[in-house]
Amino acid sequence: MSEFVQGKTKGGGAWTPKFVEDLNQKACIGCGRCFKVCPQGVLNMIGITEDGDIVDAQDDDAEKKVMSIANGDNCIGCQSCSKVCGKSCFTHSAKAA
């Protein structure tokens, strides 16, 4: 028995999902590709001001737009976000069973 949450592939093999744990906002360029591929609505675009304060992405004070983990508990561990991220912003890990 595995010590991690496991699923099955279509062929019946064991598959260990790796859930999003962290997102490096300093490396994020705010392209939105991860947001578009996430099937569970885990991510959300936010704005960051010149002072480092978090604001709405549409706020005029937003100096930079980046992704954030808004609904981490919705993650299914598919890692689609990491696969499309050109800046390797995401950290994933398996969850204990």
OpenMM code with the backbone's topology and positions (N, CA, C; nanometers):
from openmm import Vec3, app, unit

residues = "MET SER GLU PHE VAL GLN GLY LYS THR LYS GLY GLY GLY ALA TRP THR PRO LYS PHE VAL GLU ASP LEU ASN GLN LYS ALA CYS ILE GLY CYS GLY ARG CYS PHE LYS VAL CYS PRO GLN GLY VAL LEU ASN MET ILE GLY ILE THR GLU ASP GLY ASP ILE VAL ASP ALA GLN ASP ASP ASP ALA GLU LYS LYS VAL MET SER ILE ALA ASN GLY ASP ASN CYS ILE GLY CYS GLN SER CYS SER LYS VAL CYS GLY LYS SER CYS PHE THR HIS SER ALA LYS ALA ALA".split()
positions = [
    Vec3(0.0841, -0.1186, 0.0000),
    Vec3(0.0000, 0.0000, 0.0000),
    Vec3(0.0886, 0.1250, 0.0000),
    Vec3(0.0515, 0.2210, -0.0802),
    Vec3(0.1300, 0.3435, -0.0934),
    Vec3(0.1075, 0.4375, 0.0243),
    Vec3(0.2103, 0.5139, 0.0569),
    Vec3(0.1965, 0.6130, 0.1628),
    Vec3(0.1397, 0.7448, 0.1100),
    Vec3(0.1194, 0.7529, -0.0230),
    Vec3(0.0646, 0.8728, -0.0854),
    Vec3(-0.0696, 0.8433, -0.1517),
    Vec3(-0.1493, 0.9486, -0.1698),
    Vec3(-0.2745, 0.9369, -0.2442),
    Vec3(-0.2402, 0.8867, -0.3839),
    Vec3(-0.3121, 0.7841, -0.4308),
    Vec3(-0.2868, 0.7303, -0.5636),
    Vec3(-0.4152, 0.7148, -0.6415),
    Vec3(-0.4004, 0.7208, -0.7720),
    Vec3(-0.5103, 0.6963, -0.8633),
    Vec3(-0.4670, 0.5888, -0.9614),
    Vec3(-0.5475, 0.5663, -1.0619),
    Vec3(-0.5164, 0.4679, -1.1652),
    Vec3(-0.5157, 0.5363, -1.3012),
    Vec3(-0.4240, 0.4934, -1.3860),
    Vec3(-0.4228, 0.5403, -1.5237),
    Vec3(-0.5293, 0.4637, -1.6016),
    Vec3(-0.5537, 0.5035, -1.7248),
    Vec3(-0.6513, 0.4340, -1.8087),
    Vec3(-0.6143, 0.2864, -1.8230),
    Vec3(-0.4849, 0.2581, -1.8282),
    Vec3(-0.4376, 0.1207, -1.8422),
    Vec3(-0.4327, 0.0428, -1.7120),
    Vec3(-0.4710, 0.1059, -1.6010),
    Vec3(-0.4755, 0.0370, -1.4733),
    Vec3(-0.3513, 0.0522, -1.3874),
    Vec3(-0.2523, 0.1237, -1.4390),
    Vec3(-0.1301, 0.1452, -1.3615),
    Vec3(-0.1510, 0.2475, -1.2513),
    Vec3(-0.0662, 0.2409, -1.1513),
    Vec3(-0.0747, 0.3364, -1.0401),
    Vec3(-0.0258, 0.4736, -1.0852),
    Vec3(-0.0907, 0.5774, -1.0383),
    Vec3(-0.0533, 0.7154, -1.0684),
    Vec3(-0.0616, 0.7953, -0.9392),
    Vec3(0.0448, 0.8665, -0.9071),
    Vec3(0.0482, 0.9491, -0.7867),
    Vec3(0.0342, 1.0949, -0.8270),
    Vec3(-0.0802, 1.1571, -0.7981),
    Vec3(-0.0962, 1.2987, -0.8307),
    Vec3(-0.0043, 1.3844, -0.7441),
    Vec3(0.0447, 1.4913, -0.8018),
    Vec3(0.1287, 1.5859, -0.7274),
    Vec3(0.0565, 1.7195, -0.7281),
    Vec3(0.0197, 1.7644, -0.6103),
    Vec3(-0.0641, 1.8826, -0.5934),
    Vec3(0.0194, 2.0101, -0.5831),
    Vec3(-0.0349, 2.1197, -0.6343),
    Vec3(0.0366, 2.2473, -0.6304),
    Vec3(0.0534, 2.2920, -0.4853),
    Vec3(0.1759, 2.3265, -0.4499),
    Vec3(0.2089, 2.3694, -0.3141),
    Vec3(0.2467, 2.5166, -0.3093),
    Vec3(0.3176, 2.5621, -0.4132),
    Vec3(0.3696, 2.6981, -0.4114),
    Vec3(0.3820, 2.7505, -0.5532),
    Vec3(0.3805, 2.8813, -0.5651),
    Vec3(0.3960, 2.9495, -0.6926),
    Vec3(0.4935, 3.0654, -0.6697),
    Vec3(0.6039, 3.0666, -0.7423),
    Vec3(0.7053, 3.1705, -0.7282),
    Vec3(0.6596, 3.2950, -0.8042),
    Vec3(0.6000, 3.3899, -0.7332),
    Vec3(0.5466, 3.5099, -0.7970),
    Vec3(0.6560, 3.6030, -0.8475),
    Vec3(0.7758, 3.5910, -0.7951),
    Vec3(0.8863, 3.6741, -0.8448),
    Vec3(0.9286, 3.6301, -0.9842),
    Vec3(0.9156, 3.5016, -1.0129),
    Vec3(0.9518, 3.4493, -1.1445),
    Vec3(0.8362, 3.4588, -1.2444),
    Vec3(0.7129, 3.4646, -1.1949),
    Vec3(0.5933, 3.4667, -1.2800),
    Vec3(0.5899, 3.5930, -1.3660),
    Vec3(0.5579, 3.5745, -1.4957),
    Vec3(0.5463, 3.6883, -1.5871),
    Vec3(0.4006, 3.7241, -1.6164),
    Vec3(0.3071, 3.6534, -1.5545),
    Vec3(0.1657, 3.6855, -1.5693),
    Vec3(0.1081, 3.6575, -1.7068),
    Vec3(0.1614, 3.5572, -1.7760),
    Vec3(0.1148, 3.5268, -1.9120),
    Vec3(-0.0253, 3.4656, -1.9133),
    Vec3(-0.0635, 3.3963, -1.8048),
    Vec3(-0.1969, 3.3387, -1.7940),
    Vec3(-0.2138, 3.2000, -1.8528),
    Vec3(-0.1076, 3.1404, -1.9066),
    Vec3(-0.1215, 3.0064, -1.9656),
    Vec3(-0.1656, 2.9033, -1.8625),
    Vec3(-0.1103, 2.9121, -1.7423),
    Vec3(-0.1470, 2.8162, -1.6369),
    Vec3(-0.2942, 2.8312, -1.5991),
    Vec3(-0.3413, 2.9540, -1.5933),
    Vec3(-0.4810, 2.9819, -1.5611),
    Vec3(-0.5735, 2.9173, -1.6643),
    Vec3(-0.5350, 2.9268, -1.7907),
    Vec3(-0.6179, 2.8734, -1.8993),
    Vec3(-0.6255, 2.7213, -1.8995),
    Vec3(-0.5177, 2.6530, -1.8582),
    Vec3(-0.5185, 2.5065, -1.8644),
    Vec3(-0.5698, 2.4397, -1.7376),
    Vec3(-0.5804, 2.5132, -1.6279),
    Vec3(-0.6249, 2.4522, -1.5025),
    Vec3(-0.7733, 2.4163, -1.5112),
    Vec3(-0.8076, 2.2865, -1.4997),
    Vec3(-0.9476, 2.2463, -1.5118),
    Vec3(-1.0298, 2.2684, -1.3847),
    Vec3(-0.9652, 2.3112, -1.2760),
    Vec3(-1.0335, 2.3200, -1.1473),
    Vec3(-1.0431, 2.4606, -1.0886),
    Vec3(-0.9983, 2.5625, -1.1596),
    Vec3(-1.0080, 2.6990, -1.1081),
    Vec3(-0.9206, 2.7246, -0.9867),
    Vec3(-0.8029, 2.6630, -0.9832),
    Vec3(-0.7122, 2.6759, -0.8691),
    Vec3(-0.6443, 2.8131, -0.8665),
    Vec3(-0.6174, 2.8686, -0.9837),
    Vec3(-0.5361, 2.9899, -0.9944),
    Vec3(-0.6185, 3.1148, -1.0211),
    Vec3(-0.5589, 3.2289, -0.9860),
    Vec3(-0.6235, 3.3578, -1.0093),
    Vec3(-0.5153, 3.4621, -1.0353),
    Vec3(-0.5428, 3.5555, -1.1262),
    Vec3(-0.4498, 3.6640, -1.1557),
    Vec3(-0.4666, 3.7739, -1.0515),
    Vec3(-0.3543, 3.8236, -1.0009),
    Vec3(-0.3563, 3.9355, -0.9065),
    Vec3(-0.2602, 4.0429, -0.9559),
    Vec3(-0.2735, 4.1611, -0.9009),
    Vec3(-0.1807, 4.2688, -0.9306),
    Vec3(-0.0904, 4.2934, -0.8116),
    Vec3(0.0302, 4.3394, -0.8401),
    Vec3(0.1245, 4.3765, -0.7346),
    Vec3(0.1692, 4.5193, -0.7619),
    Vec3(0.1580, 4.6038, -0.6599),
    Vec3(0.1968, 4.7443, -0.6745),
    Vec3(0.3485, 4.7588, -0.6655),
    Vec3(0.3947, 4.8778, -0.6934),
    Vec3(0.5370, 4.9090, -0.6839),
    Vec3(0.5910, 4.8836, -0.5428),
    Vec3(0.5039, 4.9013, -0.4425),
    Vec3(0.5422, 4.8791, -0.3026),
    Vec3(0.5318, 4.7331, -0.2596),
    Vec3(0.4830, 4.6456, -0.3487),
    Vec3(0.4697, 4.5046, -0.3165),
    Vec3(0.3351, 4.4658, -0.2590),
    Vec3(0.2405, 4.5600, -0.2568),
    Vec3(0.1067, 4.5301, -0.2062),
    Vec3(0.0268, 4.4544, -0.3115),
    Vec3(-0.0595, 4.3637, -0.2659),
    Vec3(-0.1450, 4.2868, -0.3563),
    Vec3(-0.2740, 4.3634, -0.3798),
    Vec3(-0.3096, 4.3792, -0.5084),
    Vec3(-0.4320, 4.4486, -0.5481),
    Vec3(-0.5006, 4.3674, -0.6569),
    Vec3(-0.6203, 4.4076, -0.6930),
    Vec3(-0.6915, 4.3457, -0.8041),
    Vec3(-0.6081, 4.3616, -0.9312),
    Vec3(-0.6087, 4.2609, -1.0160),
    Vec3(-0.5289, 4.2650, -1.1389),
    Vec3(-0.5674, 4.3822, -1.2287),
    Vec3(-0.6929, 4.4276, -1.2200),
    Vec3(-0.7395, 4.5383, -1.3039),
    Vec3(-0.7153, 4.6751, -1.2410),
    Vec3(-0.6631, 4.6785, -1.1196),
    Vec3(-0.6378, 4.8043, -1.0490),
    Vec3(-0.5309, 4.8853, -1.1219),
    Vec3(-0.5536, 5.0148, -1.1340),
    Vec3(-0.4581, 5.1026, -1.2017),
    Vec3(-0.3232, 5.1079, -1.1308),
    Vec3(-0.3198, 5.0770, -1.0020),
    Vec3(-0.1951, 5.0798, -0.9255),
    Vec3(-0.1105, 4.9537, -0.9443),
    Vec3(-0.1640, 4.8540, -1.0135),
    Vec3(-0.0904, 4.7289, -1.0335),
    Vec3(0.0273, 4.7529, -1.1275),
    Vec3(0.1451, 4.7354, -1.0744),
    Vec3(0.2690, 4.7505, -1.1520),
    Vec3(0.2955, 4.6245, -1.2338),
    Vec3(0.2597, 4.5097, -1.1755),
    Vec3(0.2856, 4.3801, -1.2361),
    Vec3(0.1670, 4.2892, -1.2094),
    Vec3(0.1356, 4.2023, -1.3044),
    Vec3(0.0307, 4.1024, -1.2861),
    Vec3(0.0968, 3.9659, -1.2769),
    Vec3(0.0545, 3.8880, -1.1774),
    Vec3(0.1083, 3.7539, -1.1568),
    Vec3(-0.0047, 3.6601, -1.1145),
    Vec3(0.0219, 3.5319, -1.1209),
    Vec3(-0.0746, 3.4331, -1.0754),
    Vec3(-0.0624, 3.4126, -0.9250),
    Vec3(-0.1712, 3.3658, -0.8667),
    Vec3(-0.1717, 3.3272, -0.7260),
    Vec3(-0.2528, 3.1989, -0.7128),
    Vec3(-0.2283, 3.1258, -0.6060),
    Vec3(-0.3061, 3.0055, -0.5776),
    Vec3(-0.4274, 3.0508, -0.4975),
    Vec3(-0.5415, 3.0552, -0.5628),
    Vec3(-0.6636, 3.1058, -0.5003),
    Vec3(-0.7452, 2.9954, -0.4340),
    Vec3(-0.7471, 2.8778, -0.4955),
    Vec3(-0.8294, 2.7665, -0.4469),
    Vec3(-0.7474, 2.6374, -0.4479),
    Vec3(-0.6412, 2.6341, -0.3685),
    Vec3(-0.5498, 2.5202, -0.3676),
    Vec3(-0.6149, 2.3870, -0.3357),
    Vec3(-0.7205, 2.3887, -0.2565),
    Vec3(-0.7891, 2.2639, -0.2211),
    Vec3(-0.8619, 2.2021, -0.3400),
    Vec3(-0.8797, 2.2771, -0.4482),
    Vec3(-0.9452, 2.2247, -0.5682),
    Vec3(-0.8488, 2.1502, -0.6598),
    Vec3(-0.7185, 2.1577, -0.6324),
    Vec3(-0.6173, 2.0965, -0.7187),
    Vec3(-0.6370, 1.9448, -0.7249),
    Vec3(-0.6316, 1.8894, -0.8475),
    Vec3(-0.6451, 1.7447, -0.8663),
    Vec3(-0.5098, 1.6778, -0.8921),
    Vec3(-0.4024, 1.7558, -0.8913),
    Vec3(-0.2688, 1.6989, -0.9051),
    Vec3(-0.2265, 1.6635, -1.0459),
    Vec3(-0.2871, 1.7243, -1.1468),
    Vec3(-0.2547, 1.6917, -1.2860),
    Vec3(-0.1255, 1.7572, -1.3343),
    Vec3(-0.0831, 1.8635, -1.2683),
    Vec3(0.0380, 1.9386, -1.2999),
    Vec3(0.0343, 2.0077, -1.4360),
    Vec3(-0.0846, 2.0289, -1.4899),
    Vec3(-0.0959, 2.0997, -1.6173),
    Vec3(-0.0343, 2.2383, -1.6094),
    Vec3(-0.0491, 2.3036, -1.4953),
    Vec3(0.0058, 2.4382, -1.4780),
    Vec3(0.1571, 2.4381, -1.4970),
    Vec3(0.2245, 2.3414, -1.4392),
    Vec3(0.3704, 2.3326, -1.4520),
    Vec3(0.4135, 2.3004, -1.5941),
    Vec3(0.3344, 2.2193, -1.6609),
    Vec3(0.3709, 2.1777, -1.7963),
    Vec3(0.3694, 2.2933, -1.8952),
    Vec3(0.2853, 2.3942, -1.8721),
    Vec3(0.2790, 2.5076, -1.9649),
    Vec3(0.3590, 2.6282, -1.9171),
    Vec3(0.4111, 2.6233, -1.7958),
    Vec3(0.4841, 2.7371, -1.7393),
    Vec3(0.6277, 2.7406, -1.7916),
    Vec3(0.6582, 2.8434, -1.8685),
    Vec3(0.7922, 2.8593, -1.9238),
    Vec3(0.8944, 2.9088, -1.8230),
    Vec3(0.8505, 2.9510, -1.7067),
    Vec3(0.9397, 3.0055, -1.6043),
    Vec3(0.9573, 2.9124, -1.4841),
    Vec3(0.8993, 2.7936, -1.4899),
    Vec3(0.9101, 2.6939, -1.3813),
    Vec3(0.8728, 2.7523, -1.2454),
    Vec3(0.7577, 2.8168, -1.2404),
    Vec3(0.7132, 2.8865, -1.1189),
    Vec3(0.6508, 2.7958, -1.0135),
    Vec3(0.6087, 2.6769, -1.0516),
    Vec3(0.5291, 2.5935, -0.9618),
    Vec3(0.6101, 2.4880, -0.8883),
    Vec3(0.5682, 2.4612, -0.7645),
    Vec3(0.6211, 2.3511, -0.6847),
    Vec3(0.5030, 2.2601, -0.6523),
    Vec3(0.5206, 2.1307, -0.6763),
    Vec3(0.4165, 2.0315, -0.6492),
    Vec3(0.4707, 1.9251, -0.5551),
    Vec3(0.3795, 1.8582, -0.4856),
    Vec3(0.4197, 1.7440, -0.4036),
    Vec3(0.3030, 1.6476, -0.3895),
    Vec3(0.3388, 1.5221, -0.3644),
    Vec3(0.2372, 1.4200, -0.3399),
    Vec3(0.1790, 1.4432, -0.2009),
    Vec3(0.0571, 1.3976, -0.1818),
    Vec3(-0.0115, 1.4146, -0.0537),
    Vec3(-0.0160, 1.2804, 0.0187),
    Vec3(0.0134, 1.2830, 0.1462),
    Vec3(0.0086, 1.1607, 0.2260),
    Vec3(-0.1327, 1.1050, 0.2282),
    Vec3(-0.1421, 0.9730, 0.2222),
    Vec3(-0.2729, 0.9069, 0.2210),
    Vec3(-0.3372, 0.9101, 0.3575),
] * unit.nanometer
topology = app.Topology()
chain = topology.addChain("A")
for resn in residues:
    res = topology.addResidue(resn, chain)
    for name in ("N", "CA", "C"):
        topology.addAtom(name, app.Element.getBySymbol(name[0]), res)
